[in-house]
Every structure is written in C-alpha cells, then in structure tokens.
C-alpha cells in the first residue's frame, strides 16, 4: 500500500555528512546533560513509598501535595489512578521519615486535612482472615479517605531494578546486532546498532535536560524504541539488498538513495499510524502514561531520522558493496577444468 510514489530518487546520501554532523552534535549534547544533570529516577529506582488512596469525592491533588510538603516531601508525586477519586502517591525516601512509618505519617496528615481522625478497625480479608486496618473517620463515624495499598521499595531493591534494566538493554543490543549480522552482514549490524544507540542516548538526554521522571515504564518505552528503530533499518537494508540484485550498473550511493526513496510512503504510513496511537496516550492517558508516551514520541521521530541519515550513511562509509550481500556469479570454463 502506498499513498504516493516518488519517481525521481532523492539524493539523501549527498547530504549525509551534514545530517550526521547534526546528529553528532545532538548526541554530544545529550551525553553532556546526562553527565552534568543526570536522570531524575523514580521511586522504583531510588527507593521510597507508593500509596494508593481512595477519596469519597474527587481528590484535590493540589491540597494533597501541600500537605505532603508540610511533612517534608519536597517533590511529592500525586497522580490520579483509574478515576478522580483514587490517587497514587509516590514518595521518595527522606531523612525525617524512617522506614515504614512514613506511610502512617502521610495517612494521618491527609486524614487530618479532611477533618477526620485515624483509628484501627478490624476487617475480614478475602481469605477470611481477621486483619487490623487503619481507617479515617469523620465526626459522624463515616469512613472518608481509604488506604487501599502501601508498598515500600528499599534502596537495595531500586539498585537491583536499575541493574536489571541495564542488563535488559545490553541484551537487546547484543541480540539485535547478532540478528543483523546473520541476516545481512556485519557492516549493517554495526551501522544499525550505532543508529539505535543514537536514539536511546538522545531520549535519555531529553529526560536529563528537562528532569522528567525516569521510571520503569520509560525504560520499557526505550526498549520498544530499540525494536522499532531496528525494524525501520531492516526495511531499508532489505530494499538495498533487492536493489543490488536489480540495479547492476548503479553505484552504492544510487542504490541507497533509491532504497530510501522507495520506502518513504511505507514509512509515513507505519510511523504516522503509530504516532497517532502514541499521541492518544499522551493526551488522554493521564499522568501514568505521560512520560511513556513522551519517550515513544521522541524515539519514533529520531528513529526515522537515524534509519535514513545515520544507519544508511554509516553503512555506506563502512564500504558496503554488492558482493557483501550477493555472491558473484562464477563463469564456468568451457573445458570444465580439463588440461590438455
């Protein structure tokens, strides 16, 4: 399926040096911000407390933040979770609050802000066991704020998650490189991995510069971007291989330009449809999917750019040629090797 077909090849490789200089400067800037500012890691990586609260009416998030700041949390994260009545609190570890007492301190403060008092109530769990639960009750005895869930993530768990995330990223890179080396040739594998790492570092650079929260969902988005960029590079490399078979007299530059030009319509369709879905998550997905969608948006935009101007150009500079992908035809001797 094609929206349009470009009859004349666009000379992408003629301007490859200029675009790769721009890429190199963007890459260096991203590394600079990563080194100087660093990433703003979420509770999953730094450790802290995650609480889920349910209010009888729509929760006033600004009021909740103000109460948390009074306790000592400088940057409390308060987001809606599912509906306007349920909120998710993500609270980092602070010196004034130790261990699991933080959740009780927070709940007491929020209960008091709603003109309620906290007390222990006995309830029956789903397994039929008697459980003591902290509740918030107003003067009439009606329960107000409900504590749905509390999770505490220690610093050691956060370090383990960070290490596991790094291991997953390295594993993806190694497997993708091996796949491309087997399917095509090592020059294509190297160029694709450089282009993909270019995308990953630039995404991380955006998060470091704007100090956006880097969470497990953002890490998942980066892994998705890796696979997405590889897919675009594979499509272009496949077309290059086809052109080497069809265009026997064309130069390497002409083959690559034709491959990229002939896949533009497909690129617009696939990336456009994907971006529409990601934008819907960005606009309507709420705070939970906000940074996930931002990471995907940056990755999709730079994934197109890197596949065309970085991966293809690096492959050209590494010296790809027709013989790398297509075995030369051996002319048979009329004597079939016989010597007279």
C-alpha positions as CSV (number, residue, x, y, z in Angstrom):
1,X,0.0,0.0,0.0
2,X,1.3,3.4,-1.0
3,X,0.0,6.9,-0.6
4,X,2.2,8.2,-3.3
5,X,5.2,7.2,-5.3
6,X,8.3,9.4,-5.9
7,X,9.5,8.8,-9.4
8,X,12.9,10.5,-9.0
9,X,15.3,9.4,-6.3
10,X,16.0,11.9,-3.6
11,X,19.8,12.3,-3.1
12,X,19.8,11.6,0.6
13,X,23.4,10.4,0.7
14,X,24.6,13.6,-0.9
15,X,23.8,15.4,2.3
16,X,24.6,12.6,4.7
17,X,27.7,14.3,6.1
18,X,25.7,17.5,7.1
19,X,23.0,15.5,8.8
20,X,25.4,13.2,10.6
21,X,27.3,16.3,12.0
22,X,23.9,17.5,13.3
23,X,23.4,14.0,14.8
24,X,26.8,14.0,16.4
25,X,26.2,17.5,18.0
26,X,22.8,16.3,19.3
27,X,24.4,13.2,20.7
28,X,27.2,15.1,22.4
29,X,24.7,17.5,23.9
30,X,22.6,14.6,25.2
31,X,25.7,13.0,26.8
32,X,26.6,16.3,28.4
33,X,23.2,16.7,30.0
34,X,23.4,13.1,31.2
35,X,26.7,13.7,32.8
36,X,26.0,17.1,34.3
37,X,22.4,16.9,35.3
38,X,21.8,13.1,35.4
39,X,18.4,11.3,35.3
40,X,15.6,12.0,37.7
41,X,15.0,8.5,38.8
42,X,11.6,7.4,40.1
43,X,10.7,5.7,43.4
44,X,11.3,2.3,41.7
45,X,15.0,3.1,41.3
46,X,15.7,5.4,44.3
47,X,13.5,3.6,46.8
48,X,10.5,5.1,48.6
49,X,6.9,4.5,49.4
50,X,4.0,4.0,47.0
51,X,0.5,4.6,48.4
52,X,-2.9,4.2,46.8
53,X,-5.7,6.3,48.5
54,X,-9.4,6.4,47.7
55,X,-11.5,9.5,48.5
56,X,-15.3,9.6,48.7
57,X,-15.3,12.5,46.2
58,X,-12.9,13.8,43.6
59,X,-9.5,14.2,45.2
60,X,-7.9,17.7,45.5
61,X,-4.4,16.9,44.3
62,X,-3.0,20.3,45.0
63,X,-4.2,20.1,48.6
64,X,-2.7,16.7,48.9
65,X,0.7,18.0,47.6
66,X,0.6,20.9,50.0
67,X,0.0,18.6,53.0
68,X,2.9,16.3,51.9
69,X,5.2,19.3,51.5
70,X,4.4,20.3,55.1
71,X,5.6,16.9,56.3
72,X,8.9,17.3,54.5
73,X,8.4,15.8,50.9
74,X,9.9,18.5,48.6
75,X,8.6,17.0,45.3
76,X,5.7,14.6,46.1
77,X,4.2,12.8,43.1
78,X,0.4,12.8,43.2
79,X,-1.5,11.4,40.2
80,X,-5.0,10.1,39.5
81,X,-5.2,6.3,39.3
82,X,-8.2,5.0,37.3
83,X,-10.6,7.7,38.4
84,X,-10.8,11.1,40.0
85,X,-11.5,9.6,43.5
86,X,-8.4,7.4,43.5
87,X,-4.9,8.9,43.8
88,X,-1.4,7.3,43.7
89,X,1.3,8.8,45.9
90,X,4.9,8.1,45.0
91,X,7.1,9.4,47.9
92,X,10.9,9.3,47.9
93,X,13.0,8.4,51.0
94,X,13.6,11.5,53.2
95,X,15.8,11.8,56.3
96,X,12.9,13.0,58.6
97,X,10.9,9.8,57.9
98,X,12.3,6.4,58.6
99,X,11.1,3.0,57.2
100,X,7.5,2.0,57.0
101,X,6.4,4.8,59.5
102,X,6.3,7.2,56.5
103,X,3.0,5.7,55.2
104,X,1.3,6.1,58.6
105,X,2.6,9.6,58.9
106,X,1.3,10.5,55.5
107,X,-2.1,8.9,56.0
108,X,-2.6,10.7,59.4
109,X,-1.7,14.0,57.8
110,X,-4.1,13.6,54.9
111,X,-6.9,12.3,57.2
112,X,-6.5,15.3,59.4
113,X,-6.7,17.6,56.4
114,X,-10.1,16.1,55.6
115,X,-11.2,16.8,59.2
116,X,-11.1,13.2,60.2
117,X,-9.3,11.0,62.7
118,X,-7.5,7.8,62.2
119,X,-8.2,4.6,64.2
120,X,-7.7,0.9,63.8
121,X,-10.6,-1.2,62.6
122,X,-10.9,-5.0,62.3
123,X,-11.9,-6.3,58.8
124,X,-12.1,-9.6,57.1
125,X,-9.7,-10.3,54.2
126,X,-10.6,-12.1,51.0
127,X,-9.1,-15.3,52.6
128,X,-11.4,-15.0,55.6
129,X,-8.7,-13.8,58.0
130,X,-9.1,-11.1,60.5
131,X,-7.0,-8.1,59.6
132,X,-6.4,-4.8,61.5
133,X,-6.7,-1.9,59.2
134,X,-6.2,1.9,59.7
135,X,-9.2,3.9,58.7
136,X,-10.0,7.6,58.6
137,X,-13.4,8.6,60.0
138,X,-15.2,11.9,60.3
139,X,-17.3,13.2,63.3
140,X,-20.4,11.2,62.1
141,X,-18.4,8.0,62.1
142,X,-18.4,7.6,58.3
143,X,-15.2,6.4,56.7
144,X,-13.6,9.1,54.5
145,X,-10.1,8.5,53.0
146,X,-9.4,4.8,52.4
147,X,-5.9,3.4,52.3
148,X,-6.1,0.9,49.5
149,X,-2.4,-0.2,49.2
150,X,1.0,0.6,50.6
151,X,4.3,-0.6,49.0
152,X,7.8,0.2,50.3
153,X,10.7,0.0,47.9
154,X,14.1,0.0,49.6
155,X,17.3,1.4,48.1
156,X,18.7,-2.1,47.5
157,X,15.6,-3.1,45.5
158,X,16.0,0.1,43.5
159,X,19.6,-0.6,42.7
160,X,18.7,-4.2,41.6
161,X,15.9,-2.9,39.3
162,X,18.4,-0.4,37.8
163,X,20.9,-3.2,37.2
164,X,18.3,-5.5,35.7
165,X,17.1,-2.7,33.4
166,X,20.7,-2.1,32.2
167,X,21.2,-5.8,31.6
168,X,18.0,-5.9,29.6
169,X,19.2,-3.0,27.5
170,X,22.6,-4.7,26.8
171,X,20.9,-8.0,26.0
172,X,18.6,-6.3,23.4
173,X,21.6,-4.6,21.8
174,X,23.7,-7.8,21.6
175,X,20.8,-9.9,20.2
176,X,19.8,-7.3,17.6
177,X,23.4,-7.0,16.5
178,X,23.7,-10.7,16.1
179,X,20.4,-10.9,14.2
180,X,21.5,-8.2,11.7
181,X,25.0,-9.8,11.3
182,X,23.4,-13.1,10.4
183,X,20.7,-11.7,8.2
184,X,22.8,-9.2,6.3
185,X,26.5,-8.5,7.1
186,X,28.5,-7.1,10.0
187,X,28.7,-3.7,8.4
188,X,24.9,-3.4,8.5
189,X,24.8,-4.6,12.1
190,X,27.3,-2.1,13.3
191,X,25.6,0.8,11.5
192,X,22.2,-0.2,12.8
193,X,23.4,-0.5,16.4
194,X,25.1,2.9,16.3
195,X,21.9,4.4,14.9
196,X,19.8,2.8,17.7
197,X,22.2,3.8,20.5
198,X,22.0,7.3,19.0
199,X,18.2,7.2,19.5
200,X,18.5,5.8,23.1
201,X,21.1,8.4,24.2
202,X,19.0,11.3,22.8
203,X,15.9,10.1,24.6
204,X,17.9,9.9,27.8
205,X,19.3,13.4,27.1
206,X,15.8,14.8,26.8
207,X,14.9,13.3,30.2
208,X,18.1,14.6,31.8
209,X,17.7,18.1,30.4
210,X,14.0,18.6,31.4
211,X,14.5,16.4,34.5
212,X,11.5,14.3,33.6
213,X,10.9,11.3,35.8
214,X,12.7,8.2,34.6
215,X,10.6,5.1,35.6
216,X,10.2,1.5,34.7
217,X,7.6,2.5,32.1
218,X,10.1,4.9,30.4
219,X,12.7,2.0,30.4
220,X,10.1,-0.1,28.7
221,X,9.5,2.6,26.1
222,X,13.2,2.8,25.4
223,X,13.4,-1.0,24.8
224,X,10.3,-0.6,22.4
225,X,12.1,2.2,20.6
226,X,15.1,-0.1,20.0
227,X,13.0,-2.7,18.3
228,X,11.1,-0.1,16.4
229,X,14.2,1.6,15.0
230,X,15.7,-1.8,14.1
231,X,12.6,-2.6,12.1
232,X,12.9,0.6,10.1
233,X,16.6,-0.1,9.4
234,X,15.8,-3.7,8.4
235,X,13.2,-2.5,5.8
236,X,15.8,-0.1,4.3
237,X,18.5,-2.7,4.3
238,X,16.2,-5.2,2.7
239,X,15.5,-2.8,-0.1
240,X,19.2,-2.1,-0.5
241,X,19.8,-5.8,-1.0
242,X,17.0,-6.0,-3.6
243,X,18.4,-3.0,-5.5
244,X,21.8,-4.6,-5.6
245,X,20.3,-7.5,-7.5
246,X,18.2,-5.3,-9.8
247,X,20.4,-2.3,-10.4
248,X,23.6,-4.0,-11.5
249,X,25.2,-0.8,-13.0
250,X,24.1,1.6,-10.3
251,X,26.6,2.9,-7.7
252,X,26.3,2.2,-4.0
253,X,25.1,5.8,-3.4
254,X,22.4,5.5,-6.1
255,X,21.3,2.1,-4.7
256,X,20.9,3.5,-1.1
257,X,19.1,6.7,-2.3
258,X,16.6,4.6,-4.3
259,X,16.1,2.2,-1.3
260,X,15.2,5.1,1.0
261,X,13.1,7.0,-1.6
262,X,11.0,3.9,-2.4
263,X,10.2,3.2,1.3
264,X,9.2,6.8,2.2
265,X,5.5,6.1,1.6
266,X,5.6,3.0,3.8
267,X,7.5,4.9,6.5
268,X,4.8,7.7,6.6
269,X,2.0,5.1,6.9
270,X,3.6,3.0,9.6
271,X,5.1,5.8,11.7
272,X,2.1,8.0,11.2
273,X,-0.3,5.4,12.5
274,X,2.0,4.5,15.4
275,X,2.4,8.2,16.3
276,X,-1.4,8.7,16.3
277,X,-1.8,5.9,18.9
278,X,1.1,7.4,21.0
279,X,-0.4,10.9,20.9
280,X,-3.7,9.5,22.1
281,X,-1.8,8.0,25.1
282,X,0.0,11.3,25.6
283,X,-3.2,13.4,25.5
284,X,-5.7,11.1,27.2
285,X,-3.6,8.5,29.1
286,X,-3.1,10.7,32.1
287,X,0.0,11.0,34.3
288,X,0.6,7.2,34.4
289,X,1.3,7.1,30.6
290,X,2.6,10.6,30.1
291,X,6.3,10.0,30.2
292,X,6.0,6.7,28.5
293,X,4.3,8.4,25.6
294,X,6.8,11.2,25.5
295,X,9.7,8.7,25.3
296,X,8.0,6.9,22.4
297,X,7.3,10.1,20.6
298,X,10.9,11.2,20.8
299,X,12.0,7.7,19.8
300,X,9.7,7.5,16.8
301,X,10.8,10.9,15.4
302,X,14.5,10.2,15.9
303,X,14.1,6.6,14.8
304,X,13.0,7.7,11.3
305,X,15.9,10.2,11.2
306,X,18.5,7.7,12.3
307,X,17.4,5.0,10.0
308,X,17.7,7.2,7.0
309,X,20.6,9.6,7.8
310,X,22.6,7.6,10.3
311,X,22.3,3.9,9.7
312,X,22.4,4.1,5.9
313,X,25.2,6.7,5.8
314,X,27.4,4.7,8.2
315,X,26.8,1.6,6.2
316,X,27.9,3.5,3.1
317,X,31.0,4.8,4.8
318,X,31.9,1.3,6.1
319,X,32.2,0.3,2.5
320,X,29.2,-1.9,1.8
321,X,29.2,-3.3,-1.7
322,X,27.2,-5.7,-3.8
323,X,29.5,-8.6,-3.0
324,X,28.6,-8.3,0.7
325,X,25.1,-9.4,0.1
326,X,25.1,-11.2,-3.2
327,X,27.5,-13.9,-4.2
328,X,29.3,-13.2,-7.5
329,X,28.4,-15.4,-10.4
330,X,31.3,-17.7,-11.3
331,X,31.8,-18.2,-15.0
332,X,32.3,-21.8,-15.9
333,X,35.3,-22.8,-18.0
334,X,34.4,-24.5,-21.3
335,X,37.0,-27.1,-20.7
336,X,35.4,-27.7,-17.2
337,X,38.9,-27.7,-15.7
338,X,40.4,-30.2,-18.1
339,X,44.0,-29.5,-19.1
340,X,45.4,-30.8,-22.5
